[in-house]
Amino acid sequence: MSPGTAQPGASISHWLDDCEWSWTGSLASWALDHPAGPGSVQAPEEAAAHRAGRLRAHRDALGFLCPVLRPTRP
């Protein structure tokens, strides 16, 4: 890609899965590593609830588009 070239993107299911599992896995890992930390009891519950919602509710419906908007040169 040459300098100044913009690359838009669109989400696909496995990419969103990777993002979701990374986020919820990091949250659960943090709770295990910091048992006395604020929210460490709630963190695994939140991660599990978020995963369940993703799998049951919006996994096949949710996506997003990342357009890149920039001025054009004459």
C-alpha positions as CSV (number, residue, x, y, z in Angstrom):
1,M,0.0,0.0,0.0
2,S,1.4,3.4,-0.9
3,P,1.6,6.3,1.5
4,G,-1.7,8.1,1.8
5,T,-3.8,5.1,0.7
6,A,-6.8,4.5,2.9
7,Q,-8.1,1.0,3.5
8,P,-11.8,0.7,4.5
9,G,-13.0,-2.5,6.1
10,A,-16.2,-4.5,6.9
11,S,-16.6,-6.9,9.7
12,I,-17.1,-10.6,9.3
13,S,-18.4,-13.1,11.8
14,H,-15.1,-14.8,12.8
15,W,-13.3,-11.4,13.1
16,L,-16.0,-10.2,15.5
17,D,-15.8,-13.5,17.4
18,D,-12.1,-13.0,17.8
19,C,-12.7,-9.5,19.2
20,E,-15.4,-10.6,21.6
21,W,-13.5,-13.7,22.9
22,S,-10.4,-11.6,23.4
23,W,-12.3,-9.0,25.4
24,T,-14.2,-11.4,27.5
25,G,-11.2,-13.7,28.0
26,S,-9.1,-10.7,29.1
27,L,-11.7,-9.7,31.6
28,A,-11.9,-13.2,33.1
29,S,-8.1,-13.5,33.1
30,W,-7.8,-10.2,34.9
31,A,-10.2,-11.4,37.6
32,L,-8.2,-14.6,38.1
33,D,-5.0,-12.6,38.4
34,H,-6.4,-10.0,40.7
35,P,-8.8,-11.8,43.1
36,A,-8.8,-8.9,45.6
37,G,-9.2,-6.3,42.8
38,P,-12.3,-4.1,42.5
39,G,-14.9,-6.0,40.5
40,S,-13.0,-9.3,40.4
41,V,-16.1,-11.2,41.6
42,Q,-18.3,-9.6,39.0
43,A,-15.9,-9.7,36.1
44,P,-16.3,-13.4,35.3
45,E,-20.1,-13.1,35.6
46,E,-20.0,-10.1,33.2
47,A,-17.8,-12.0,30.7
48,A,-20.1,-15.0,30.8
49,A,-23.2,-12.8,30.3
50,H,-21.6,-11.0,27.5
51,R,-20.6,-14.2,25.7
52,A,-24.1,-15.6,26.2
53,G,-25.6,-12.5,24.7
54,R,-23.3,-12.6,21.8
55,L,-24.0,-16.2,21.0
56,R,-27.8,-16.1,21.6
57,A,-28.8,-12.7,20.5
58,H,-26.8,-10.8,18.0
59,R,-24.0,-13.1,16.6
60,D,-25.6,-13.6,13.3
61,A,-27.1,-10.1,13.0
62,L,-24.4,-7.6,14.3
63,G,-21.6,-6.3,12.2
64,F,-20.1,-3.0,11.4
65,L,-18.5,-1.1,8.6
66,C,-15.4,1.1,9.0
67,P,-15.5,3.6,6.1
68,V,-12.5,5.9,5.7
69,L,-13.5,9.4,4.7
70,R,-10.9,11.8,3.5
71,P,-10.8,14.8,1.1
72,T,-9.8,14.1,-2.4
73,R,-7.2,16.0,-4.3
74,P,-8.2,17.9,-7.4
